[in-house]
Amino acid sequence: MSLPTELFTVGVEEEYQIIDPKTRELSPRSHQILPLAQDDIDRAAVQLEFRQSQIEVATPVCYSLTEVQEQLTDLRHRLIAAAAQADCQLAAAGTHPFAHWQDQPLTPDACYQNLAQRYQRLMHELVTFGCHIHVGIEDRDRAIQVMNRARQWLAPLLALSASSPFWLGSDTHYDSYRTVLIRRLPMTGPPPAFTTYREYQTVVQSLIQAQIIDQPTQVCWDVRPSERFCTLEFRLPDMTTTIAETVMLAGLVRGLVRTCYDQVRHQISSPVLRPEMLHAAQWSAARWGLAAHLVEVETQQPLPASHLVEQLLDFVRPALEDFGEWEMVAAIAHRTLRHGNSATRQRQVFQQRESLLDVVDALVAETGQCGLPSSLPIPAGAAQLYKP
């Protein structure tokens, strides 16, 4: 019997770069943008983040990908308008191409200041931007079992979302350098397997007692049970540049959760996943994105990225068909495979004139393709890459 879709609600959080339109540098003006945005957006939907040069939006609880798309389009439209009032622009990518971490002031919040004090330079260097996707599961023990199974598919999700090829003014030769930066902190990367939610809580409390973290929300594994909501939170994607890519990822994640949930409910066995292979698969996805071979975790063999994405699509297809969202998700995924992820598109823009300013302009333009005209044109030759 089909489960009601209300069990698998979805919500998305997006972290945007605040851009100075003249220099294309990151601009620490979140405190100017926030009150302007909150005049037009629900206060809970837009928040400050770790850096003063970033700002976050969060959708309400959604019941379909169409609703996710509508909410994100509206939020981007309104936030871009608020940023324009503060003489700023917004860009959506995992890292800024050339801004230096030393020039990015922290948001004066006690929680953020404590993080900086505990992790010192690792936290100061962490100028990164992510997309977090929540899928509703009421039963916490089943959420843990779903998390255990979903770990197998984290690498293709990361490869599809990768949008951080540049760092400190040069090409890192990683598609997701954001992943590399985050992995230096404790409690990041693929989560270990747990038997029950109580076991998960016991481990988290042990980490607090050992003074590795201060509170449960500082467990930043790629997927984790949310502390605030009855959801599984997928934290691994880079900030996706287009709304279409975010919708695709939300659909894949929702379909993955539903598929794994059904497997748990029907007591279908799952493979034992070696932790070192999970980490290897994540590294490979961060390094190559969709451009080369990734690691198939179960068989421990290299596999072309496109084949692994197709395997993921096949795995979640019944769930997406049940949601009525298969055609939408598959179409965006196949378009991404044909034209490349955001990291690929950014490199293509850079190669035209070897200008990182052009890359920022292209990101701003693509981010703004949600019904609000961009104040900057897309660089010459990039128009076909940035069609909505």
C-alpha positions in Angstrom: 0.0 0.0 0.0 1.3 3.4 -0.9 2.2 5.7 2.0 0.8 9.2 2.2 3.1 11.8 0.8 2.6 14.0 3.9 5.1 11.7 5.6 7.9 13.0 3.3 7.5 16.7 3.4 10.5 18.7 2.2 12.1 22.0 3.1 15.2 23.7 1.7 17.7 26.1 3.1 20.0 28.2 0.8 23.0 30.2 1.7 23.8 33.1 -0.7 26.9 35.2 -1.3 26.5 38.9 -0.9 28.3 40.6 -3.8 29.6 44.2 -4.2 28.5 45.0 -7.8 31.5 47.2 -8.5 34.4 45.0 -7.2 32.6 41.6 -7.4 34.1 40.9 -4.0 32.1 39.5 -1.1 30.4 42.3 0.8 29.7 42.2 4.6 26.3 43.8 4.4 24.0 41.1 5.7 22.9 43.4 8.6 21.7 46.0 6.0 19.9 43.5 3.9 18.2 41.5 6.7 15.7 44.3 7.8 15.0 45.2 4.2 14.2 41.5 3.4 12.1 41.0 6.6 9.9 43.9 5.5 8.8 41.7 2.6 9.6 38.1 3.8 8.5 36.2 6.8 11.1 36.7 9.5 11.6 33.0 10.0 12.4 32.6 6.3 15.5 34.8 6.1 18.3 34.7 8.6 21.9 35.9 9.2 24.7 33.3 8.8 28.2 32.7 10.1 29.7 35.4 7.8 28.4 39.0 7.4 28.9 38.4 3.7 26.3 35.7 3.5 22.6 35.4 4.1 20.2 32.4 4.3 16.7 31.7 3.3 14.5 28.7 4.3 11.3 27.6 2.6 8.3 26.6 4.7 7.3 23.0 4.8 6.5 21.9 1.3 4.5 18.9 0.0 5.7 18.8 -3.6 8.6 19.9 -5.8 6.3 22.4 -7.5 5.8 24.0 -4.2 9.5 24.0 -3.5 10.1 25.7 -6.9 7.5 28.3 -6.2 8.8 29.1 -2.7 12.4 29.3 -3.8 11.6 31.5 -6.8 9.6 33.9 -4.6 12.3 33.9 -1.9 15.1 34.6 -4.4 13.1 37.3 -6.1 12.4 39.1 -2.8 15.9 38.7 -1.4 17.6 39.9 -4.6 15.3 43.0 -4.4 16.2 43.6 -0.8 19.9 43.2 -1.7 19.5 45.7 -4.5 18.2 48.3 -2.0 21.4 47.9 -0.1 23.4 48.3 -3.4 24.4 44.6 -3.4 23.8 41.5 -5.5 23.5 37.8 -4.7 25.4 34.9 -6.1 24.7 31.2 -5.5 27.8 28.9 -5.4 29.8 26.9 -2.8 32.7 29.3 -2.8 33.5 32.8 -4.0 36.1 32.6 -6.8 38.6 35.1 -5.4 37.5 36.7 -2.1 40.0 36.1 0.8 38.8 34.6 4.0 40.8 37.1 6.1 38.6 39.9 4.7 35.3 38.3 5.8 34.1 39.4 9.3 32.1 37.0 11.4 28.5 37.7 12.4 28.6 39.0 16.0 26.6 36.2 17.5 27.7 34.2 20.5 27.2 30.9 18.8 29.4 31.8 15.9 32.0 33.4 18.1 32.2 30.2 20.1 32.7 28.1 17.0 35.6 30.4 15.9 37.2 30.2 19.3 37.0 26.4 19.4 38.2 25.6 15.9 40.4 28.7 15.3 41.9 29.0 11.8 39.9 26.1 10.4 36.7 28.0 11.2 38.1 31.4 10.1 39.0 29.9 6.7 35.6 28.4 6.2 34.0 30.9 3.8 31.6 28.4 2.2 28.0 28.3 1.1 25.7 25.2 1.2 22.2 24.0 0.4 20.5 21.9 3.1 17.5 19.7 2.3 15.1 18.4 5.0 12.7 15.5 4.5 10.1 14.7 7.1 10.2 11.4 9.0 8.3 11.2 12.2 9.8 8.0 13.5 13.3 8.8 14.7 14.5 5.2 14.8 13.4 4.7 11.2 15.1 8.0 10.3 18.3 6.5 11.5 17.8 3.4 9.4 17.1 5.5 6.4 20.2 7.5 7.1 22.3 4.3 7.2 21.1 3.3 3.7 21.1 6.7 2.1 24.9 7.0 2.7 25.5 4.8 -0.3 24.2 7.6 -2.6 25.8 10.7 -1.2 28.6 10.8 -3.8 26.4 11.3 -6.9 24.3 13.9 -5.0 27.5 15.9 -4.3 28.8 15.5 -7.9 25.5 16.9 -9.3 25.6 19.9 -6.9 29.3 20.8 -7.1 29.7 24.5 -7.5 33.0 25.5 -5.9 35.9 25.1 -8.3 37.7 28.4 -7.5 39.3 29.5 -4.2 41.5 32.5 -3.4 41.8 33.4 -7.1 42.8 30.1 -8.7 41.3 26.9 -10.0 41.6 24.3 -7.3 41.0 21.4 -9.8 38.3 20.2 -7.5 34.6 20.6 -8.5 33.7 21.0 -4.8 36.5 22.6 -2.9 33.9 23.5 -0.3 33.9 19.8 0.6 37.6 19.8 1.1 37.4 22.9 3.4 34.6 21.5 5.5 36.2 18.0 5.9 39.0 19.5 8.0 36.6 20.0 10.9 35.5 17.2 13.2 32.1 15.6 12.9 31.8 16.2 9.1 31.7 13.8 6.2 29.5 10.6 5.8 28.0 9.6 9.2 28.7 6.3 10.8 26.0 3.7 11.0 23.8 3.6 14.1 21.3 0.9 15.3 18.8 3.2 17.0 18.2 6.9 17.6 19.1 6.4 21.2 22.5 5.2 20.2 22.9 8.2 18.0 22.0 10.5 20.9 24.4 8.6 23.2 27.3 9.2 20.7 26.4 12.9 20.4 26.3 13.4 24.1 29.7 11.6 24.4 31.1 14.1 21.9 29.7 17.0 24.0 31.2 15.5 27.2 34.6 15.1 25.4 34.3 18.8 24.5 34.6 18.2 20.8 31.3 20.0 20.2 29.2 22.2 22.5 25.7 21.1 21.3 24.1 18.5 19.1 23.6 21.0 16.2 27.4 21.1 15.8 27.3 17.5 14.4 27.7 18.4 10.7 27.7 15.0 9.0 26.5 14.9 5.4 23.2 13.6 6.6 21.8 13.8 10.1 18.6 13.8 12.1 17.6 17.4 12.6 17.6 18.6 16.2 14.8 21.1 15.5 12.5 19.2 13.3 11.4 15.6 12.7 13.4 15.4 9.5 16.5 14.0 8.0 18.7 16.8 7.0 21.1 16.4 4.0 23.9 18.9 4.4 26.4 17.8 1.8 25.4 19.8 -1.4 27.2 22.9 -2.4 25.0 25.9 -2.8 23.3 25.2 -6.1 23.4 28.0 -8.6 20.1 27.5 -10.3 16.6 26.9 -8.8 16.3 24.0 -11.2 19.3 22.3 -9.7 18.0 22.8 -6.2 14.6 21.4 -7.2 16.4 18.4 -8.7 18.4 17.7 -5.6 15.3 18.1 -3.4 13.5 15.6 -5.5 16.4 13.1 -5.5 16.8 13.4 -1.7 13.1 13.1 -1.1 12.9 10.1 -3.5 15.9 8.5 -1.8 14.4 8.9 1.7 11.1 7.4 0.6 12.9 4.5 -1.2 15.1 3.7 1.8 12.1 4.1 4.2 10.2 1.5 2.2 13.1 -0.9 2.3 13.3 -0.5 6.1 9.5 -1.0 6.3 9.7 -4.2 4.2 12.9 -5.4 6.0 14.9 -5.5 2.7 18.5 -6.1 3.5 21.1 -3.5 2.8 24.8 -3.7 2.0 27.4 -3.2 4.7 29.2 0.0 3.7 32.9 0.3 4.5 33.6 3.8 6.1 36.8 4.2 4.2 35.0 3.6 0.9 32.3 6.2 1.8 35.0 8.7 2.4 36.8 7.7 -0.8 33.6 8.1 -2.7 33.0 11.6 -1.3 36.6 12.7 -2.1 36.2 11.4 -5.7 32.9 13.3 -6.1 34.5 16.5 -4.7 37.6 16.1 -6.9 36.0 15.2 -10.3 32.3 16.1 -10.1 30.6 14.6 -13.1 33.7 14.7 -15.3 35.3 11.3 -14.5 34.9 8.1 -12.7 33.4 8.0 -9.2 33.5 5.2 -6.6 30.5 2.8 -6.4 30.5 2.2 -2.7 28.9 -1.3 -2.6 31.1 -2.9 -5.2 34.1 -0.7 -4.4 34.8 -0.2 -8.1 35.2 2.9 -10.2 32.2 3.8 -12.3 31.6 6.7 -14.8 29.8 9.5 -12.9 27.0 9.4 -15.5 26.4 5.7 -14.8 26.3 6.2 -11.0 23.8 9.1 -11.5 21.7 6.8 -13.7 21.8 4.1 -11.0 20.6 6.7 -8.4 17.7 7.7 -10.8 16.7 4.0 -11.3 16.8 3.5 -7.5 14.5 6.4 -6.7 12.3 6.2 -9.8 9.4 4.3 -8.2 9.2 6.8 -5.3 9.3 9.8 -7.7 6.7 8.3 -9.9 4.5 7.8 -6.9 5.0 11.5 -6.0 4.3 12.4 -9.7 7.7 14.0 -9.9 9.8 11.6 -12.0 9.7 13.4 -15.3 10.7 16.8 -13.7 13.7 15.3 -11.7 14.9 13.1 -14.5 14.8 15.9 -17.1 16.9 18.3 -14.9 19.3 15.5 -14.0 19.9 14.5 -17.6 20.3 18.1 -18.6 22.9 18.5 -15.9 24.7 15.4 -17.2 24.7 16.9 -20.7 25.8 20.4 -19.9 27.7 20.0 -16.6 27.3 21.0 -13.1 27.9 24.6 -11.9 31.6 24.0 -11.4 31.9 23.0 -15.1 29.9 26.0 -16.3 32.0 28.4 -14.2 35.2 27.0 -15.7 33.7 27.4 -19.2 33.0 31.1 -18.5 36.5 31.6 -17.1 38.1 30.0 -20.1 36.6 32.6 -22.5 38.6 35.5 -21.1 40.4 34.1 -18.1 38.4 36.5 -15.9 37.1 35.6 -12.5 35.1 38.8 -12.6 33.2 37.2 -15.5 32.6 34.1 -13.4 31.0 36.2 -10.6 28.9 38.1 -13.1 27.7 34.8 -14.6 26.8 33.5 -11.1 24.9 36.7 -10.3 23.0 36.5 -13.6 22.2 32.8 -13.2 21.1 33.3 -9.6 18.8 36.1 -10.6 17.0 34.1 -13.3 13.8 33.9 -11.2 11.7 36.6 -12.7 13.9 39.5 -11.6 16.1 41.0 -14.2 19.8 41.0 -13.4 21.5 44.3 -13.4 24.5 42.7 -15.1 24.5 40.9 -18.4 25.7 37.4 -18.7 29.2 37.4 -20.2 29.5 37.0 -23.9 29.3 33.4 -25.0 27.8 32.1 -21.8 24.1 32.7 -22.6 23.5 29.1 -23.7 24.9 27.8 -20.5 22.6 29.8 -18.3 19.2 29.3 -19.9 16.5 28.7 -17.3 
